[in-house]
């Protein structure tokens, strides 16, 4: 009798397992696809801040805050994790609101460094007609920063916002190198140019070369630090339009967010130094200003569609593996994001 009961129980267990496996097999197509897509997301954490907000967020792939920083100054440009995992950010000072550049997009005034508890451990201010920070900067090493500044200059009896790129020694906040678009680059205003005729919006540095994005000229400029000479002007064969966030990538090419690639359509372009587009990606994202992109160590590409406040990650084959928009809890606060960066750890 006991043997008979054992056999019946064993039969029921086997029947249950067979049914479960069959059920899994029937539904495996959707589940495997989702798992494969999720597994292609590059591991790491995304840093972002809404323009005009005082809080900077670091989120995981689920969109959960793993860390936040709070500042006295609202965000007005790039923010990055430093080599030491502190937060470096551009903030908007009160002086800017009354200065010559008050009408400028992403005019800032201060670069500051915050520790884990949001204490300011370093900062530098430039907020006058002789020089004010705007848009972007880059940490060259733990003690050196390269940054974009505007200065008010008179040319042909008219005032213009000359672009001056400076390198700062953090130990004493001294300017140890500078490059003037008018004086060193020979880029002077044309008769029909507006006051902000160049509108630099990103800067990158690698091996003694400086990469600048000029939205006003739809051009990327490559500058040799030692000679101060513009060695190349890149336009993606005339395809660049209102572009942002040009960066050097490991294979020697340049990655850039091309805002107005087509009517109501943006695109990510990878361009060689010979000005040839060798990779591009575009889908249903569009932002006519701000925005950015990053080539990740995995080979995937991260995209920030700035006016949508939307983050997208795609593979080199153009497969979308992540599409996330942070929830704006307070609708009275800004919802546009200048650019984002992903980090493996923090």
N, C-alpha and C positions, 0 to 999 in steps of 0.2 A: 504493500500500500504506500509506503513511504517512497519507494522507487518510482511508482507511477506519478505521484505528486511532483517529484523532482523533475521528471521528464516533461510534464506539462509546463512547469515553471520555466524550464530551459527553453522550451519551444516558444513561449510567449516573449521571452527576452530576445531571442533570435529574430522573431517576427517584427518586434519593435525596432531593432537596429536596422533591418532591411528596409523597412518603411522610411526611417529617418534618412538613410543614405540616399534612397530613391528621391525623397523630397528635396534634399540638398542638390542632387544632380539636376533636377528639373529647374531649380532656381539659380543655378550656378552662373549662368551667363551674366546677369546683372550684378551679382555679388562680386564675381571675379573682376569685372570691369571697374567697379567702384574701388576695389582694393588696389588694383593696378594703378589707377589714377592717383589715389591717395599716396601710394608708396613712392610716386615720382616727385612729390613735393620735396624740395630741398629742406633738410632739417635746419632749424634756426629760428631767429626771433626778429621781428620787423619793428623798426623804430620810425615813429611818425609824430607829427604835431599838427593840429589844425592852425592855419594862419590866423593870427589874432588871438590865440588862446595861450594861456600861461602854463599849461600842462603838456608834458611830452610823454608819450606812451611807448612801451616795449611790449609787443604781444607775441603769443605763439600762433601756430597755424590754425587754431580754433578761434582766434580773435580774442583770447583771454589776456588781460593785462598781467604780465609777470613782474612788471616794474613800472613805476611812474616817477617823474620829477616835476617839481613845481618851482616856478620862477617869479620874480617881481615883474619881469618884462614879458610882454606878449611876443609870440613867435613871429618872426619876419624874415624867413629865409631858411637856409640849410641847418640841419642838426645831425650830429654824428656821434658814435661812440669813439672815444680816443683809444690809443694804444693801451692805455691803462684802465680802460673800461669806464672812464668817467664820461659825462655828457658834455659835449661841446655844442653850443647853439648860438644862433643870431637872435637878438632881441631888439625890440623897438623902444627907443628912449623917448622921453617927453620932449626933449629939445628938438627932435626930428620934426615934430608936428608943426613947428613954427619956422623951420628953416627953408632954405632955397629948394631942397629936394622933397618937400612935404608931399608933393603930388606924384612922386615916383612910386612905381610898384615895388613892393618889398624893400623899401628903404628901412635900414635898421638903426645902427648907432652903437651897438655893443656886441662883442663876442664874449661869451662867458663860459666858464667850465664849472660844472656842478658835480659834487661827490654823490655817494649813494643815498645820502639823506638830504639832498638838494641844497647843501651849503655851497656857497660860491668860493671856490679855491683859487680861481684866477679869472681876470677879466681885463678887457681893454675897450676903451670908448673912442670912437671917431664920429662926431656928430656936429660938424660945422661946414661952412661953405668951402673951406680949404680941404676937406676930406670927410666923407661919411661912408660907413660900411653899407653894403646892400647885397641882397640876393644870396651870395655864396662865399665859401672859404674852404680850405682843405688843410688838414694836418699833414705836414711833410714828415715830421718826426715828433717825438715827445716834447721838444722844446721849440718847434718852429711851425708857424702858420702862414699860409699864403691866402690873401683875401682880396676881394674886389672893393674898390672905393670909387666914389664920384668926387670930382672937384669942379667948382664953377670957374669957367674960363671964358675970356672974351676972344672972339675970332671974327675978323671982318666987321667989327663994330656990333656984333651980336653975341649974346651969351649962350654957351653950350655946356652940357655936362660931359666933361672929359673923363674918360675911364683911366684910372690909375690902379695898377695891380701892385700890391706890396707884399713883402715877406717880413714877418714879425718875429723877433727873438722874445720868447715868453719870459725869459729870466729878468729882463728889464723893460719890456714892451717897446724896445727900439725898432725902428724900421731899418732893416739891414740890406734891403734891395727894393727897388721900385722900377716900374715900367709905365711910361705914359703913352697912351694911344696917339695923341697928337705929336708929342716930341720924339719918342723913340720908334713908334710904329708908323709914323707918317700918315695916319688915318685922320684926315681933316674933314670938317663938315662941308657938304655941297650946299649950294645956294638955297635949295629947296628942303634941306634937312630940318627936322624938328630939333628942339633943344636937347632931348635925350636921343641923339642920333645913332648911337651904337648899341645901347642897352645890353651890356654884358649880363648874362644870367647864370653862368656856371664857370667854375675853374677847376682844373685838375693838374696834377704834377707827377712827372715820372722821369727819372734819370736825367735831370737837368733840362727837361722840356716842359713847357707850360701849354695847356690846352684851354682855350677860351671859346665860349659860345656867344656870338653876337646876334641877338634876335633882330636888331635894327638893320643889319646887313645880310641876314639869312646866311651867315658864314661862320665857320669854325676857323680860328687862328691858332697856328702852332708857333710858339715863340721859343727861341733858344735862350736860356737864362744867361749864359756867359756873354753872348754877343748882343743880346736884346733885339735880335733881328727876327722878323716874321719869316719863318722858313717855308711855311705852306699856308695857303688859304683853301679850305675845303668846303664845297657846297653840295656834295653828292650829285655832281654834274647838273647843278641848278635845281635839284629837287628839294633842298632844305627850305622850310617856310615856318618862321616863328619858333624854331627848335629850342629845346631845353636839355640840360643835364648831359652834356657831352663828356665822356670818360674814356681814358685809355683802358683797353682790355689786354689780357695776358698774351694773346697771339699777335700783338702789335697793331691791331686795328682799333677803331674808335666806335663806340656805341652811343647813340643819341635818340632822344624822343623827338620825332618830327611832328610838331603839333598840327600843322595844316597840310598834311600829305595830300589830301583831296578835300572836296567840299564835305564838311561835317565828318571828317575822318582823319584820325591820327595814325601814325605808324612808328614802329621801332626799326631803326636802320643800323646795320653794321657796315662801316665804310673803311676801306683801306686808305693808307696814306697817299696812294695814287688816285684817290677820289673815286673809287669804284665801289658801288654797293654790292656786297657779297652775301648778305642775309637781310631779310626783312620780315616783319610780322605786323599784321593789322587784322582787326576783327570788328567788333561792335563798340569799341571804346573811342571816345573823342573828348579832347580838351583843347580849346583854342589858346590857352595860356597855362602857365606853370607846368607841373608834371615832370616825371623822370623815369629812368630805367637803370637797371643794374644787371651785369652779367655775373651770375653766381658761380661758385667753384664747381658745382655739379654740371655746369654747362647750360643750365636753365637760365631763362631771362625773366627778371622781375620788372613789373610795370606799375607805375602809379599814374592813373588817369586823374589829374589833380582836381578839376572842377567837379568831378563825380565823387571824389573821395574814395576811389575804388582801387583795389590791389589785385593784380593778375600775375600768375606765374605760368610760363609756357616752356616746353622742351625745345630743343634745337630743331625738331621736326614740326613745331608749331602746335603741338598738342597742349591744350589748356589743362593744367593740373590744380589750379587754385584760382578762385575768383571770390574776393571778399570785400565787403564794404562795411566799415565800422558803423555801429549804430550811433546816430546823433541823438543823445538823450535829451539835451536841452536845445530845442530848435531856435532859440534866441542867440545861440553861439555860432561862430563861423563853422563851415563844413568843408572848406577847400583845403587841400594839402599840397605843399610845394613840391616835395619829393620824399622818397622813403629809402631806407637801407636795411638789408638783412644781414644779421650776424650769426655766426655759428654758436657763440656762447656770450655770456655777459657776466 
